[in-house]
Amino acid sequence: MTKIVFMGTPAFSVPILEGLLDAGYEIAAVVTQPDRPVGRKKIITPTPVKAAAQKHGLLVLQPEKISGSPEMDQIKALAPDLLITAAFGQFLPSALLAVPKYGALNVHASLLPKYRGGAPVHYAIMEGDQETGVTIMEMIKKMDAGGIFAQERLPITPQDDVGTMFDKLSALGKDLLLQTLPKILSKELTPTPQDEAYVTYSPNISREQEAIDWNKTAQQIDAQVRGMRPWPIAFTMYQEQRWKIWSVSPVAETTTAAPGTIIERGKKSLKIACGSGSVLAIDSLQPAGKGQQDIAAFLNGSGQQVQVGEKVGTYEA
């Protein structure tokens, strides 16, 4: 039986781990990030992968940094046949990659070589891509640069956000891994090198990227909002207050107002001018210090002072 050490952290990784267990593979250990404080009350919370591993009675290792750690020595002592990672969140040192006889595989949520890095799903949506997918690849020291064993494509609909795509891509990744793993272990499949001419990157989202630029079109801002939901959530400023923008809708009308100008404020509607004369309706938002609200509740509550002609966001003079 193939002995596997599985490495993953978020909910995306859980179906992949459980798929391996259901298929009868031996999981010698699960490696995940340390427990972190979560929410406003900063409650120390285990990762989704840790919770799943404990449910199955698996050994859990949580190194702050895998390189040179006691946990890395434990992995070596287990002598796994294979390492499998899925959104683990740390680089693996060459000394660890060299341990398993079948090497290390990664389930990556993009169509490599596009979107190497930590936020491929966010970028695919924000860039307005019509599709993304999953890649099963060999791991080497360079980030997401190993050869490709298999890929599967998946459309991105106008309703999709990071949350829905993570669910879809996780299921797709599980199925693709289970289909290809026997062929990889039997050496029926060999990796195809990535074409470096088509490499793009998706680094972790910065605070600056979360801020809405109202000079972009309504369609582009909609893609940004969906590409940051349910985390980290796009935002804009209104009178020095931060509004987290949860849901928007491009509307079929145009305006001559400057981008960022509030052009309509009704009992159940708030519309803002965007770039190229386009218009965006805010469907739900989260004002500072409050929970998420639909636009009618907001305008009837803390948003009563919002008026047509006011501006949101930050602008150059």
N, C-alpha and C positions, 0 to 999 in steps of 0.2 A: 504494500500500500504506500502511495506517495505521501511523504510527511511534509506538511506545508506550515510555514510561519506566515500568518496573515497580518498585514499592516494597513490600518485605516483609522479614520477618526469620525467624520460626520455621518448623518443619516444616509447619505449617498452610498456609503460603504457597506451598510448593514445587509441589504439583500444579497450582495455579492458574497459576503461571509456565510450567510445562511444557505445560499445556493451551493457553496462548496460542501458544507456539512450535509445537506440533503442528498448530494451526489455521492456521499460516502468517503470523501477525502479526509485524511487524518489532519486535524489542525493542532499542531504541537504547542503553539502559543499564538496569542493575539497581541500585537504591539499597537499602542494608540497614544495620543497626546495626554499629558497630565490633566487631572480634573481642574476646571477653571471656574471662577465666579461668573454667574449668569444672572441677567435681569437687574432691575433697579435695586433689589435688596442684596445683590452680589452673593447669591447662594452658591456655594461650591457644588458643582454638578459634574457627574461623570460624563464622558463622551457617549454618544449613541452606540458606538462600537463596543465600548467597555460594558455598557448595560446589556447588549446582546450577548457578548462573550460570557459574562457572568451567568446569564440565563441558561447557557449551555454548559456551564461548569468548566470553562476553558481557562488556562493559565493566561493572566493578563500582565503585560509589562508596559510601564508608562515612563519612559525616559524623557527628561527635560530636553536633552540633546542626545541623540543616539550614538554619535561618534565618540568612541573612547569610554562609553558608559559601562557600568556593571551589567546592564540589560543586554548590551551588545555581546558581552562575554557569555551570558546565558543563552543567547540565540546560537552562538557558535557551538556551545556545549550540546545543544539539542541536535546538532548535525542535520538540519532540514534538507530535504531534497530540492525544495523550491521555496522562494520568497514570492509572495503576491501582494502588491500594494494597490490601494484604491483610495486616493485622496488622503494619504497619511499626513502630509504637511511638513515633512522634513526631508532633507537630502540624505541619501544613504551613502556612506563612505565605500570606497573601492574594496576595503578589507572585508566589509560585510557582503558586498555583491559577489565576492569570490567564494563565499562559503558553500552555498548549495550547488549540488552537481548539475542541476538543470538551470542554474542561474536565477534571475529575478524577472518577474513580469509585472507590468503596470497596466491597470485599467484606467485609461485617460479619457476624459469627457470632451474630446474634440476630434476632428478629422486631421490628425497630424499629417504634415508638419505645421498646419495652421493652429495657432493658439497654444504654443508651448507655455507652461507656467501655471500659476495657482488659481486663475479665475477664468477658465476658458468658456464656461457657460455664460457668465456675465457679459463677456466681450461679444460673443456670438449674437446675443440679443441686442446689445447696445449698438452694434454695428449694422443692425438691420439685416443680418443674414437670413436667408430663406431656409437653411438647413444647417444642422450640425451632426454629431454622431459620436461614436465610441471607437477607440483604438486599443487593441491589445498589442503591447509592444515590449521588447526586451529592455531592461534597464541597464544603462551605462552611467559613468560618472557625470557626463554632461546632461543637463536638465532636459528631460523629455526628448532626447535625441537618438534613442536606440532604434533598431530596426523594427519594422511593423510586421506582425504576424497576421492580423485580421482587422477589418474595419466594417462598421455598419452605419448607414446614414439614417437620419431622422429629421423630418420637417419641423420647422418652427412656425407655429401659427400666430396670427395677430393677437390671440388671447394668452399666449404662453408667457410665463415669467420664469425667473430662476428656480422658484419652488417647483413648478409643474415640470420644467425640463429636467431638474435633478431627479424627480421621481421616474420620468420616462427613461432617462439615460441610465439610471441605476439598474432598472429592469432589463434594458437592452444590453448593458455591460455584463450583467450576470449571465444572460443567455448566450452571449457571444463568447464569453470566457469558457463556459461549460462545453460549448460546441467545439472550441478550438483546442482546449487543454489536452485532451487525449492525443491529438495530432502533433502537438508540440512535444509532449513527453515521448512519443514514439519517433520523433524526428521526421515525421511525414511532412511537417510544415517547417520552413526555414524563413527567417526574417528578411524582409526587403528593406534596404537602406532608404532613409528619408531623403527627399530631394531638398538640399539646403537652399536652393533658389526660391523656394516657396515658403520658407520659414517666417512665421509671425509670432508675436509674443503676447501673453495675457498676464501681466504682473498683477499682484493683489491690488484691489481697488484703494485709491488714495482718498483722503478727505476732499481734496480739490475736485476729484472726479464726481463726487456725490452732489456737488452744487450744480443746480440747473442753470444753463446758459440760455436765456430767453431769446438770444439772437439766432439760435437754431430753429429749425422748422418744427411745427407741431408734431409731425411724424417722428422726427428725430428725438424730441423730448419724450414722447410716448415710449419709444424704444429704450431710452435711458431709464425711465421710471420702471418699466417692466424688467429691465436688465439689472435692477438693484432691489427688486422685491422678491422675497421678504427680507432680505438683508443686502446691503447695509441701509437702504432706503435713501432715495434722492431727496434733496431739500432745497428750499429757497428761503430768502429773508423777506420779512414784511415788518417795517418799522422796528428794526433791530430784534425782532422775534424770529425764531426758526420755525418754519413750517416743514414737517416731513410730508412729502407728497406720495401717497400710496396708490392712487389710481387716477388716470386722466383719459380723456377722449378727444382726439382731433375732430374738429367739426367742419362741415362743408360750407364755410363762409370765409370771407377775406376782410382785411382791415388795413387802414393806412396809419393806425396808431403805432407808436414806437414799441419795439419788443419789450415785454414786461409790464405793459400798461393794462390795468384792469378795464375791460371795455364793456362788460355786462355783469350786473350784480342783481339777481332776483332772489325770490324766497328759496328757490331750489337750484340756482345756477350761479356759477362764477366762471367767467370766461376771461382769458388773458391773451393779449397779442403776442405772437411769436415772430420769428424771422420769416422773410419773404412774404409778409402779409398774411401768414397763416394764423389760425386761432385754435386755442386749446381750452377745453372745459375741464375744470377740476372736479373729480367725482368723489374723492375722499382724501382727507389729510389728517395730520396729527399736529395740532398746535403745541407750542412749548409747554411742558408740564402736564399735558393731558393725554388721553388715549386717542386711538384712531376714531375718526368720526366721518359719517357721510356728509356731503356738502350742505344738505338742508339743515342737519343738526348743528353744524358749525356756524352757519350764517344766522341761525336762530339763537345761538349762544355767544361764545367768545368772539365770533366773527361779525357781530352786529355793526361794528364801527367801520368795516371795510366798505370803501366807496369807489365808484367808477372814477377813473382818471388817476388813481393812485398807482404806484409802481411797486413791483416785487423784484427781488434780486439785486445784484450789484452791477453798476453800469459805469462805463468810462464817460468823462465829461465831453 
